[in-house]
Amino acid sequence: MNNFGKIVDSYQERKKYKKKRAKITSAYTGVYRSPSDTWRAFVNTKKKQIFLGNFNTEIDAARARDCYIIKNHLSKSLSFPDFNYDNYETNKNPRKSF
């Protein structure tokens, strides 16, 4: 008897019932989707991950990350290198107060 068929069948069954992960990544570095459908921005620096906040859109989160990099003179790549960040204010998602 050949056990190869059983292995393939069980693999196909596992693949069939495997849960699919929601898309949590972004096109921009340091931006991820949170479980509450907002976007989170992070900057990794000196072995630490700095949380910049929750944002309503993916682009706002990426721009907030770029603004933080520019203000702190970090040597990280920017998502929008041609954007003028002089008077840019981030549109953070306000947290609910209880």
N, C-alpha and C positions, 0 to 999 in steps of 0.2 A: 504494500500500500504506500501511497505517496502522501506525505503530510503537506506538500507544497500547496495543494488546492485548499486545504483548511486554513492555512496561513493567509492566503490571498483573500479568501472569503471573510475572515475575521477583520482583516485590514480594511476591506471595502465597507464592511458594516460599521466599523469605528469611524471611517471617513464620512460615511453617510449621516451619522448621528452627531458628529462633532459640532459643537457650538461655533458659530461664526462670530469673530470679534468685530466690534464696531470700529469704524475708522476713527482713530484718536490722533493720528499724526497730521501734520500740516505741511504745506509746501514751503513754509518758512522755518528756519532754524530756531529752536528754542520756544516754539509755539505748539501747544497741545490742546485737544478738546477735553473738557472736563465732563464728568457724568451728568452735570446739570445743563448741558448744551451751551456752555459759555467757553471762551478760549482763555487759556492760561499762558502767561509769558514767563520764561525763566532765563537766567544767564548763569552759566557755569564759569566760575573763576576761583583760582587758588584752592582747588579741591572742595569748593562749596557751591551749592546750588542756591541762587538767590531768586526768590519768588517775587515777581513784579506786580501780580494782580490778575483778576478775572476781567475779561473784556467781552463786549457784545459781538464783535466780529473778529475774524482771523487777522484782517489787515490792521485793525487797531492794536491788537496784541503785538504784531510784528513791528509796528511803528514805535510802540512804547519801549520795546526791547532795544530798537535802534537808538532811541532818545537816551536811554539809560547808558548805553555804550558810549555815546558821544559825550555826555555830561561827565562821565567818570574816566574818560580817556583810556578806554580799554582797547586792546588790539584784537578785536573780533570783527568778523565780516558783517556787513550791514545788508539787510533785506532790500532796502530802498536807498541806495547810495546817492541818488540825485535829488532826493526830497529835501526841502528846506525845513530844518528842525528848530529854527530860531524862536518862533512864536508858537510852536506846536504844544497843545495841551492834550493829554491822554483822556480818552473817554472810558474810564473804568466803570465796571458794572457795580453799582452801589450795593453794599451789603444791607440786608434787612436787620434792623435793630429790634430787639425783643423787649 
